[in-house]
Amino acid sequence: MYRYDEFDAALVRERVEEFRDQVARRASGELTEDQFKPLRLMNGVYLQLHAYMLRVAVPYGVMNGAQMRRLAHVARTYDKGYGHFTTRSNIQFNWPALTDLPAILSDLAEVEMHAIQTSGNCVRNTTTDVFAGAAADEIEDPRPWCEIIRQWSTIHPEFSFLPRKFKIAVIGAETDRAAIRTHDVGLQIVKGEDGETAFRVFVGGGQGRLPHIGQEIASAVPGRDLLAYLTAIIRAWNLEGRRDNIHKARIKILVASLGIDAFREKVDAHFATLRREDLRVPDAELARIRAYFAPPPFADLPKVSGPFDRAVLADPDFARFSRNNIRPHKQPGYASVVISLKPVDGVPGDITDAQMEVVADLAERYSFDEVRAAYEQNLVLPHVRLDDTPALWRELLAAGLATANADLVTDIIACPGLDYCSLANARSIPVAQALSKRLADMEWQEKVGPVRINMSGCINACGHHHIGHIGVLGVDRKGEEYYQITVGGSPDERAALGEIVGRSLPADEVAPAIQRALDRYLEIRAEGERFIDTVRRLGADPFRQAIYETLDAVA
């Protein structure tokens, strides 16, 4: 992982001291809340329903044990003993006192963490494939490019006050494990005609009130020109994006209104005016950054692991964990291990301070001192010896972190909803908990196979319900909480928005309705067909019928 140089360290420390003064002025009444709002947002501080919330950046999802322990310290010392991981590789603390925020940020700065640009109308935390550097199918590790984008975009003088927030995701494989087509800009590493690193660029993706799937604007931008091309994209939007209407300010609206060809012309015009050599990363600097992401010192191991195979045969619970939570690795004898933060009746993405300490210890002992935050609101130990997975699993089991449901129906993505968020129309957490309890049977979950269920408490779509195979959106119907269901969304390389299947349902009907839809899938699927494949083949009608048939009969 990247380590701060003297410029990074100085920048973060200066920002902490600047914010310390701003908080003191707010606490004394010298600043009103309206005056304080833009200052706190640039430091990752929201005012939620009951308290301030702090969002801490985890750049491209990578942490070490010391950083995870410091997050545990923050949760234990300044919050209520837990944190919440989000779909953008950040962690949120929901209960800090305003006057404690400078101390929290100071403590985080000691381990090279911060909250800069985790909110506000700026370029947000760049995300990537949680298996970057471990996946066998990647052309190139995308993390060095994420770091280059982070350095370029941090407190960028031209792009710190954009029309709205701006999100970038980067992948290094054809398989999209970072939902790049739902971002303002999505970047896929490809090889250019000269055999050098290039980027396929998607623009105009986004969810929320007016969701859009990103469109391809360029097929192979040379790596040497990446920052110049990103500058041209953001400049075109920054100059022409809507600032009169917050709901129409995102780049997706500009791209949709102009059309991708017309927007490309504007980007190309800006690109032509740039002194590209000024925005090229020098070869020596690129080599320096890449060196931080060199593979760890893997041992020379056989592909087959005796301890792993014996444990699979001896313990059916470990065998299930191995099927669902252990992923193949490009290095023989190693695997990536998914730590699910979705226990039955748990809050998706939540982790206690004690569990953070356990994960820190396991990362140091089993995964070259590295842990990743995943888009799915889980954690990943990216480089674990297969021989060590049985012992690792037993320690996860003791810590309540061995739920074997990665990518199954109870691996639910959900925002905090109305329990915390002042923007929400409905609660997400109780509905997700009810769903996880109803669908908890592991044999049934494995029979159903991979299904992505996403849940949001409002149209802002922090739970990414639009791109869930099954999406659940909380709505307000005359002061009561109801839930709209969509089917057929997808975040991957075949990205799609889900189709609304019918009228919204009360909270207690959501879990039974989704179970009926999944039971119908088991009845009609073809051999070897995943849920999303069946939806693509037959459309939403069979699932619509299953969701409403009992309700309509009662009505």
TIZA-205297 format. One line per 8 residues: number of its first residue (from 0); for each residue x, y, z of C-alpha. Coordinates in steps of 0.02 Angstrom, whole numbers, plus 32768, in hexadecimal, padded with zeros to 4 digits. Each point is the difference from the previous one (the first is absolute). Last residue first. Example, Ala and Ser with C-alpha at 12.3 -4.5 7.8 and 13.67 -1.06 7.14 Angstrom:
% residues 2
1 = 82AC,7FCB,8165 ~ 7FBB,7F54,8021 .
//
This chain:
% residues 555
554 = 74E0,7E71,7FB5 ~ 8034,7F59,804A ~ 8017,7FB5,7F54 ~ 805E,809B,7FC5 ~ 8079,7FF1,8093 ~ 801C,7F48,7FE0 ~ 8023,801C,7F46 ~ 8062,80A1,8016 .
546 = 80B6,7FCB,800D ~ 7FEB,7F61,7F98 ~ 7FAA,805B,7F71 ~ 8084,8087,7FFD ~ 8085,7F78,8000 ~ 7FB8,7FAC,7F66 ~ 7FEA,80AA,7FAC ~ 80B1,8044,801A .
538 = 804E,7FC3,7F5E ~ 8011,7F4C,7FC6 ~ 80B4,7FF1,7FC5 ~ 804C,8095,805B ~ 7FA3,7FD2,809F ~ 803D,7F4C,7FF2 ~ 80B2,803B,7FE9 ~ 7FF0,8072,8099 .
530 = 7FCA,7F6B,806A ~ 8091,7F94,7FC4 ~ 7FE5,7F77,7F7E ~ 805B,7F5B,8010 ~ 7F6D,7F9E,7FB9 ~ 7F70,8074,7FD6 ~ 7FA3,8060,8085 ~ 7F43,7FF4,800E .
522 = 7FDA,7FB0,80A9 ~ 8099,8040,805D ~ 7FDA,80AE,7FBF ~ 7F4E,7FF3,8044 ~ 8049,7FDA,80AB ~ 806B,809C,7FF0 ~ 7F6A,806C,7FD8 ~ 7F9D,7FB3,808F .
514 = 8091,8024,8077 ~ 8001,80B4,7FC5 ~ 7F48,8012,8026 ~ 8011,7FB0,80AC ~ 808F,8078,802C ~ 7FA6,809D,7FC4 ~ 7F53,7FE2,804B ~ 802A,8038,80B1 .
506 = 8042,80A7,7FC3 ~ 7F64,8034,7FA1 ~ 8006,7FE5,7F44 ~ 8015,8076,7F6B ~ 7F9B,7FE4,7F62 ~ 8049,7FA2,7F6E ~ 8099,7FB0,7FB3 ~ 8075,8095,7FF0 .
498 = 8085,7FCA,7F83 ~ 80B6,7FFB,8038 ~ 8085,8069,7FAE ~ 8084,7FA5,7F9C ~ 80BB,7FE0,7FFF ~ 803B,7F72,7F91 ~ 80B5,801B,8038 ~ 7FC2,7FF6,80B5 .
490 = 7F87,8064,806B ~ 7F5E,7FA6,7FCE ~ 7F48,802A,800E ~ 7F7F,7F7F,7FCF ~ 7F75,8014,8080 ~ 7FBF,8098,805D ~ 7F9A,8008,80A0 ~ 7FB1,809B,804D .
482 = 7FF5,8007,80BD ~ 7F87,805A,8072 ~ 8016,8068,809D ~ 7F68,8065,8035 ~ 7FEF,80BE,8003 ~ 7F89,800B,7F6E ~ 8061,7F80,7F9C ~ 80BA,801E,801C .
474 = 8075,7F92,7F9B ~ 8089,7F83,8028 ~ 8050,7FB0,7F68 ~ 8025,7F46,7FF2 ~ 8063,7FBA,7F6E ~ 800D,7F4C,7FC6 ~ 808D,7FDD,7F87 ~ 803B,80A1,8050 .
466 = 8030,808C,7F8A ~ 7F78,807F,802C ~ 800B,7FD3,80B9 ~ 80AD,804D,800E ~ 7FF5,800A,80BF ~ 802B,80BA,7FF9 ~ 7F6E,800F,7F86 ~ 7FD5,80B9,8013 .
458 = 7F4D,7FC6,7FE5 ~ 7FED,7FD1,80B6 ~ 801F,7F77,8081 ~ 8065,7F97,7F86 ~ 800E,7F42,7FF3 ~ 8066,7F91,7F8E ~ 7FEA,7F44,7FE9 ~ 8085,7FAC,7F93 .
450 = 7FDB,7F4A,7FDC ~ 8082,7F76,7FF1 ~ 7FBC,7F51,801D ~ 7F4D,7FCD,8025 ~ 8037,7F53,8038 ~ 8089,804F,8067 ~ 7F81,806D,8058 ~ 7F8C,7F6A,801D .
442 = 808C,7F9D,8051 ~ 8031,8099,8066 ~ 7F54,801D,804D ~ 8003,80B9,802B ~ 7F7F,803E,7F82 ~ 7F7F,803A,8080 ~ 8084,803E,8079 ~ 8060,805F,7F7B .
434 = 7F5F,804F,7FBE ~ 7FC9,8039,80AC ~ 80AC,804D,801E ~ 7FFE,8059,7F58 ~ 7F52,8044,8027 ~ 8038,803A,80AD ~ 809A,8057,7FB7 ~ 7FB2,805B,7F6E .
426 = 7F8D,807B,8057 ~ 7F95,8072,7F98 ~ 7FFC,80AC,7FAF ~ 80B8,8025,8017 ~ 804E,80AD,7FF4 ~ 801D,8017,80BB ~ 8064,7F5F,8006 ~ 8017,7F9A,809E .
418 = 7F73,7F83,8020 ~ 7FB0,8044,7F61 ~ 8076,7FA1,7F8F ~ 80AA,7FBA,8032 ~ 8021,7FCA,7F4A ~ 7FF0,7F4B,7FCE ~ 8060,7F7B,7F9F ~ 7FBE,7F53,802C .
410 = 8071,7F68,8008 ~ 7F64,7FA1,8038 ~ 7FD8,7FC9,7F4E ~ 80AC,7FB9,7FDB ~ 8098,8060,7FC1 ~ 8063,7FDB,80A0 ~ 7F92,7F98,8074 ~ 8075,7F9A,806D .
402 = 7FEF,8067,80A0 ~ 80AB,7FEE,8051 ~ 8010,80A8,8058 ~ 7FB5,7FDA,80AA ~ 80AC,8011,8053 ~ 8011,7F47,802B ~ 7FCF,7FD2,7F4E ~ 8082,8077,7FB9 .
394 = 8083,7FAA,8069 ~ 7FC8,7F54,7FC4 ~ 8000,803F,7F4C ~ 80B4,803D,800D ~ 8037,7F56,8040 ~ 7FA9,7FA8,7F6E ~ 8042,8082,7F83 ~ 80B7,7FF1,802F .
386 = 8032,7F77,7F84 ~ 7FA8,8061,7F76 ~ 807B,808C,8023 ~ 7FA6,80A7,800E ~ 801A,8096,7F8D ~ 7F67,8072,7FEE ~ 7FB2,8001,80AD ~ 7F59,804A,7FCD .
378 = 7F7F,8069,805D ~ 7F47,8010,7FDD ~ 7F92,8094,7FCF ~ 7FE3,7FB7,7F50 ~ 8078,8080,7FB5 ~ 8089,7FB0,8067 ~ 8074,8046,8085 ~ 80AB,7FAC,7FF5 .
370 = 8077,7FB9,8081 ~ 80BE,7FF8,7FFA ~ 8086,7FD2,807E ~ 804C,7F79,7F90 ~ 7F5D,7F9E,8006 ~ 8008,7F7D,808C ~ 8051,8048,809B ~ 7FEE,80BB,7FE1 .
362 = 7F55,7FF3,7FB0 ~ 7FC5,7F8D,808C ~ 8035,807C,8086 ~ 7FAB,8091,7FAA ~ 7F63,7F97,7FE5 ~ 7FFB,7FD6,80BA ~ 8014,80B7,8031 ~ 7F74,802F,7F88 .
354 = 7F94,7F7B,8051 ~ 801B,804E,80AB ~ 7FD2,80AC,7FBC ~ 7F60,7FBB,7FB8 ~ 7FD8,7FEC,7F48 ~ 7F68,803E,7F9E ~ 7FF4,7FE9,7F44 ~ 7F52,7FB4,7FFE .
346 = 7FAF,800C,80AD ~ 7FF0,7F52,8049 ~ 7F68,7F8F,800E ~ 8061,7F72,7FAD ~ 80B4,8037,7FEE ~ 802A,8076,7F6F ~ 80AF,8047,801B ~ 8048,7F70,7F9A .
338 = 80BB,7FE8,8007 ~ 8030,7FCD,7F4F ~ 80A2,7F9E,7FF2 ~ 8078,800F,7F6E ~ 8063,7F62,7FDA ~ 80B3,7FC2,7FF7 ~ 8059,7F5E,7FD0 ~ 8023,8036,7F4E .
330 = 7FFD,80BF,7FE9 ~ 7F72,803C,7F91 ~ 7F87,7FEA,808F ~ 7F5B,7FA2,8009 ~ 7F78,803D,8077 ~ 7FCE,7FC0,80AB ~ 7F59,803E,8042 ~ 7F7C,7F91,7FB1 .
322 = 8048,7F55,7FE0 ~ 8085,800B,8088 ~ 7F80,8038,8081 ~ 7F92,7F6D,7FD2 ~ 8092,7F87,8013 ~ 802C,8052,80A6 ~ 7F51,7FD9,803E ~ 8007,7F50,7FB8 .
314 = 809D,7FD9,8065 ~ 8070,7F6B,7FDB ~ 8001,7FFD,7F42 ~ 801C,80BB,7FED ~ 8081,7FFC,808D ~ 8061,7F75,7FA7 ~ 8002,8062,7F5D ~ 803F,809E,8054 .
306 = 8087,7FA8,8065 ~ 803B,7FA3,7F63 ~ 800A,809A,7F93 ~ 8004,7FEC,7F43 ~ 804C,8087,7F91 ~ 80AD,7FDE,8046 ~ 8059,808C,805C ~ 8093,8073,7FD9 .
298 = 7FE7,8080,808A ~ 7FBA,80AB,7FD5 ~ 8068,8097,802C ~ 7F78,8083,7FE5 ~ 7FD7,8035,7F4E ~ 803A,80B0,7FD4 ~ 7F82,8086,802C ~ 8079,807B,804F .
290 = 8073,7FE8,7F6B ~ 7F78,803F,7F8D ~ 8009,80AA,8054 ~ 80BB,8011,7FE5 ~ 7FF5,7FBF,7F4E ~ 7F7B,8081,7FD7 ~ 806D,8086,804F ~ 8097,7FCC,7F99 .
282 = 7F99,7FFB,7F61 ~ 7FC2,80B0,801D ~ 7F42,800C,8016 ~ 7FBE,8060,7F6C ~ 7F97,8099,8025 ~ 807E,8084,7FC8 ~ 8027,7F9A,7F64 ~ 7F49,800A,7FD1 .
274 = 8003,80BB,7FE9 ~ 7F43,8007,7FF1 ~ 7FA2,8055,7F71 ~ 7FDC,7F5F,7F9F ~ 7FB5,7FAC,809A ~ 7F84,808F,8012 ~ 7FC3,7FE6,7F4E ~ 8001,7F44,8015 .
266 = 7F91,8011,809A ~ 7F86,806E,7FA3 ~ 7FFA,7F89,7F6C ~ 7FE7,7F6C,8077 ~ 7F6A,805B,804B ~ 7FB3,8010,7F53 ~ 801C,7F47,7FDD ~ 7FC1,7FC7,80AC .
258 = 7F5B,805D,7FF2 ~ 7FEA,80B4,803A ~ 7F75,7FE2,807E ~ 803F,7F55,8039 ~ 80B4,803A,8012 ~ 7FCB,809B,8061 ~ 7F8D,7F9C,8071 ~ 8085,7F7B,8023 .
250 = 807A,808B,802D ~ 7F9D,8022,809E ~ 7FA7,80A9,8015 ~ 7F4E,7FCD,7FD6 ~ 7FBE,7FDD,80AF ~ 8061,8092,804A ~ 7FAC,8079,7F88 ~ 804E,80A8,7FD3 .
242 = 80B1,7FBF,7FF3 ~ 7FE2,7F9D,7F61 ~ 80A1,7FC5,7FAF ~ 804E,8067,7F75 ~ 80A7,803D,8043 ~ 801E,7F78,8081 ~ 7FC2,7F7C,7F85 ~ 807C,802C,7F78 .
234 = 8088,801A,8083 ~ 7FDE,7F56,804D ~ 8013,7FA7,7F5B ~ 8097,8064,7FC6 ~ 8059,7FE6,80A6 ~ 7FDD,7F46,7FF7 ~ 804F,8000,7F53 ~ 8099,805E,803E .
226 = 8011,7F8B,8095 ~ 7FF8,7F68,7F8D ~ 8078,803E,7F7B ~ 8098,7F95,802C ~ 7F8A,7F6D,8019 ~ 7FCB,800A,7F4A ~ 7F43,8017,7FEA ~ 7FBE,7F5F,7FB1 .
218 = 7F47,7FEF,7FD9 ~ 7FC0,80AE,8026 ~ 7F53,8044,802E ~ 7FAE,7F5C,8031 ~ 7F5A,8020,8056 ~ 7FDA,7FF8,80BA ~ 7F5B,7FB5,8039 ~ 7F86,8085,803B .
210 = 7F94,801C,809A ~ 7F95,809C,8016 ~ 7FD5,800F,80BA ~ 809D,7FA7,803B ~ 8072,7F99,7F93 ~ 8095,802F,7F97 ~ 8057,7FE4,7F5B ~ 802D,8090,7F8F .
202 = 80A8,7FC9,7FBE ~ 8056,7F5F,7FD0 ~ 80B8,7FFD,7FCF ~ 8065,7F6F,7FBB ~ 80AC,8024,8040 ~ 80AE,7FE0,7FBB ~ 809D,7FA8,803C ~ 807E,7FDF,7F76 .
194 = 7FF7,7F7F,7F75 ~ 8014,8085,7F7B ~ 7F4C,7FE6,7FC6 ~ 7FC8,801F,80B2 ~ 7FEB,7F7A,8083 ~ 7F68,800D,8070 ~ 7FE2,8043,80B0 ~ 7F4A,8027,8022 .
186 = 7FD2,80AD,8041 ~ 7F54,8037,803A ~ 7FD4,80B8,800C ~ 7F65,8045,8053 ~ 7FEA,7F52,8046 ~ 7F7C,7F7B,7FDE ~ 8062,7FB6,7F6F ~ 8094,7FDE,8072 .
178 = 7FA1,7F84,806E ~ 80A1,7FCB,8059 ~ 800B,7F45,7FDA ~ 7FF7,8016,7F43 ~ 8043,7F69,7FA5 ~ 806B,803E,7F70 ~ 808D,801D,807A ~ 8066,8091,8047 .
170 = 7F75,8066,804E ~ 7FF2,80B9,802D ~ 7F74,8062,8054 ~ 7FE4,80BC,7FFF ~ 7F7C,8065,805E ~ 7FD4,80B8,7FF0 ~ 7F97,8062,807C ~ 7F98,8091,7FBF .
162 = 8012,80A2,7F9A ~ 80BA,7FFB,8029 ~ 8055,8066,8088 ~ 80A8,7FA9,801C ~ 8022,7FE0,7F48 ~ 806B,8092,7FC7 ~ 8076,800A,8095 ~ 800A,7F43,8017 .
154 = 7FF6,7FE2,80BB ~ 8029,7F48,7FE2 ~ 7FDD,7FD7,7F48 ~ 80B1,7FE3,7FC1 ~ 8039,7F9E,8099 ~ 7F66,7F92,8000 ~ 8007,7FE7,7F43 ~ 80B4,7FC3,800E .
146 = 7FCD,7F8E,8090 ~ 7F74,7FB6,7F99 ~ 807D,7FE6,7F72 ~ 8072,7FA1,8076 ~ 7F68,7F99,8037 ~ 7FCE,7FC1,7F53 ~ 806F,7F64,8003 ~ 8016,7FD1,7F49 .
138 = 7FAB,7F8F,7F82 ~ 7F94,7FB2,8087 ~ 7FBD,7F4F,7FED ~ 8067,7FAB,8087 ~ 7FBD,806F,808A ~ 8078,8024,8090 ~ 8044,80AD,7FD6 ~ 7F52,804A,8002 .
130 = 7F87,7F8C,805A ~ 7F99,808E,804B ~ 7FED,8047,7F50 ~ 800E,80BD,8007 ~ 7FC9,80A0,8054 ~ 8034,80B7,7FF5 ~ 7FCA,8065,8097 ~ 7FA0,809B,7FC9 .
122 = 8025,8087,7F80 ~ 7FAA,809C,8043 ~ 7F56,8044,802C ~ 8005,7FD0,80B8 ~ 8021,7F5C,8059 ~ 808C,7F83,8015 ~ 806E,808B,7FBE ~ 807B,7FFB,8092 .
114 = 7FD0,7F82,8087 ~ 80B0,7FC8,8030 ~ 8071,7F6B,801B ~ 80BE,7FF6,8005 ~ 8010,7FA7,80A8 ~ 8024,809D,8067 ~ 7F81,805E,7F95 ~ 7F76,7F94,804A .
106 = 8024,803C,80B0 ~ 8000,80B4,7FC3 ~ 7F5C,7FE4,7FA5 ~ 7FB2,7FBA,809D ~ 8044,8090,806A ~ 7FBA,807E,7F84 ~ 7F56,7FA9,8006 ~ 7FEF,7FFA,80BD .
98 = 7FAB,80AB,800D ~ 7F76,7FC9,7F8A ~ 7FDB,7F65,8065 ~ 8010,7F5E,7F9E ~ 7F65,7F92,7FEA ~ 7FF3,7FB6,7F51 ~ 80B0,7FCC,7FD4 ~ 800E,7FD7,7F48 .
90 = 807F,7F94,7FA4 ~ 802B,801A,7F4A ~ 801C,7F81,7F76 ~ 7F78,804C,7F92 ~ 7F74,7F85,8026 ~ 8007,802D,80B9 ~ 8050,7FB8,809D ~ 7FAB,802B,80A4 .
82 = 805E,8016,80A4 ~ 7FE8,7FBC,80AF ~ 801B,8023,80B9 ~ 7F89,808E,8021 ~ 806F,808E,7FC3 ~ 8096,8064,803E ~ 806D,7F86,805F ~ 7FC5,7F54,7FC6 .
74 = 7FDA,8029,7F4A ~ 809A,806F,7FF0 ~ 806F,7F7A,804F ~ 7FB9,7F7C,7F8A ~ 8028,8073,7F6E ~ 80B0,800D,8046 ~ 800B,7F43,8006 ~ 7FCD,7FF6,7F49 .
66 = 8087,807E,7FD5 ~ 8086,7F9F,805E ~ 7FCA,7F5F,7FAC ~ 8011,8044,7F50 ~ 7F7E,804D,7F8E ~ 7FD1,7FFE,7F47 ~ 7F51,802D,7FC0 ~ 8033,806B,7F6B .
58 = 8025,808B,807C ~ 7FAB,7FD9,80A7 ~ 7FB3,80A8,8025 ~ 7FAC,8024,80A7 ~ 7F4B,803A,8005 ~ 7FD2,8059,80A2 ~ 7F49,800F,8034 ~ 7FB9,808C,806A .
50 = 7F6B,7FD4,806B ~ 7F49,7FCD,8003 ~ 7FBE,800E,7F4E ~ 80A6,801E,7FAB ~ 8075,8095,7FFB ~ 808D,7FC9,7F8F ~ 80BC,800E,801A ~ 8077,7FC5,7F79 .
42 = 807C,808F,800B ~ 7FC3,805F,7F67 ~ 7F52,7FEB,8049 ~ 8035,8053,80A2 ~ 8034,80A1,7FA9 ~ 7F69,8007,7F8D ~ 7F8C,7FEC,8098 ~ 8054,807A,8078 .
34 = 7FB5,809D,7FB7 ~ 7F51,7FB3,7FFE ~ 801B,7FBB,80B0 ~ 802F,80AF,803C ~ 80B5,802B,8022 ~ 8034,8069,8097 ~ 7F8C,7F97,8069 ~ 808B,7FC2,8072 .
26 = 7FED,7F4D,7FC1 ~ 8006,803A,7F4B ~ 809D,8066,801F ~ 8053,7F6E,8057 ~ 7FCE,7F8E,7F71 ~ 804F,8076,7F80 ~ 80A2,800C,8065 ~ 8010,7F43,800C .
18 = 7FD8,7FF7,7F46 ~ 809A,8066,7FD5 ~ 8068,7F97,8076 ~ 7FC5,7F5E,7FB1 ~ 801A,8045,7F4F ~ 80B3,802F,802A ~ 8022,7F50,8040 ~ 7FB7,7FB0,7F63 .
10 = 8065,8070,7F8C ~ 80A2,7FEA,8060 ~ 7FF4,7F42,7FFD ~ 7FD7,7FFB,7F46 ~ 808F,8076,7FD6 ~ 807E,7FA1,806C ~ 7FD9,7F5D,7FA8 ~ 7F6F,7F94,8035 .
2 = 800A,7F44,7FE6 ~ 7FA5,7FA9,7F73 ~ 7FCC,7F4B,8017 .
//
